[in-house]
Amino acid sequence: MEKTLASFDIKYLQILDENGVCDEKSKPKISDDVLKEMYRFLILTKTFDDKALKLQRQGRMGTYAPMRGQEACQIGSAFALQKNDWVFPAFRENGVYMIKGVSPEMLYRYWMGDERGMQIPKGINILPVSITVGAHLPHATGAGMAFNYLNEKNVAVCYFGDGATSEGDFHAALNFAGVFKAPCVFICQNNQWAISVPVKEQTASQTIAQKAIAYGIHGIQVDGNDVFAVYKATSEALERARSGKGATLIECFTYRLADHTTSDDAKKYRDENEIAEWVKKDPITRFEKYLVDKRVINPVIIGKVKSEAEQQIEKAVKLAESAKPQPPTDMFDYLYESITEEMKEQREQASRENKIITKTTSGENSAKNAGVVGELEEA
């Protein structure tokens, strides 16, 4: 005898479509002041991203992972968070970092190769960048389990891409979160590509959201370019977690408009017509159109927001580039809680070599300066 043990479905949420038309009945209640602030962070995030690409191309910054097209995934979700919630980011979440309180200057310092950029200020509950794909998901689950143990109402919110769902850490994290009803929100920014591998070659599932079913947690797919849909889905997931109903997997269906990183060339594996279609769905353009139609903002406000964002980013770049170089001995000082005898020897050697390099460089500069002075005196 056959019988149906259970049946499931996966909901899709869109509130603001690509033309800026909004389903007012479904729209979350957000004041005009908060809407303006959301818009400001969308523009700031885009400006940060644009500048980062220029800096990398100019040789002023190392390899960088662009986030163009995914702004709504980050701003919409981060605005739903409470201060005490803990965030576990991957490597594109610059917008989330800035909303949580990490300055653009610190982010630029990190991408310029200065690890001190990820020295998160006290009171800001966000972890450093996780470059290793999917490795941070179990950390988020562990934090959620700890919140339950401590009877705290905090939620662990984890960001990752579609590529991470092909990692074992994804399955372990969601399985433990389901079993222990951990207060976690897993936000998958499904941008369709894990470097050059499309989603269809990673999974046979129609959606990533449906993977939640196997672990006994809630799953939903949202229009990742719709800031309202992302905000609403995240708010509801956070409330579900705080009330003891466990974790949620949110699939933000979006698109990576730029290359995977500045070391990648997406033209080798993507159709430009595909990109053009997604440009029409740009999250900032549609949100801006909606705000203008509702008279929340106008051309004057738009110009002011963009100008202030550019000024803030330019100031951040100057501060980042003016920071004193990181001492090479830091790699020994902060690796382990207590430095080993072998590492002490290595540290002393590195310190001696650094002094020699510094002295030599200083001497060369002095000689150059002397030469310049001599030339000026002769002139």
Secondary structure, 3 states (H helix, E strand, C coil): CCCCCCCCCCEEECCECCCCCECCCCCCCCCHHHHHHHHHHHHHHHHHHHHHHHHHHCCCCCCCCCCCCCHHHHHHHHCCCCCCCEEECCCCCHHHHHHHCCCHHHHHHHHCCCHHHHCCCCCCCECCCCCCCCCCHHHHHHHHHHHHHCCCCCCEEEEEEHHHHHCHHHHHHHHHHHHCCCCEEEEEEECCEECCEEHHHCCCCCCCHHHHHHHCCEEEEEECCCHHHHHHHHHHHHHHHHCCCCCEEEEEECCCCCCCCCCCCHHHCCCHHHHHHHHCCCHHHHHHHHHHHCCCCCHHHHHHHHHHHHHHHHHHHHHHHHCCCCCCCHHHHCCCCCCCHHHHHHHHHHHHHHHHHHHHHHHHHHHHHHHHHHHHHHC
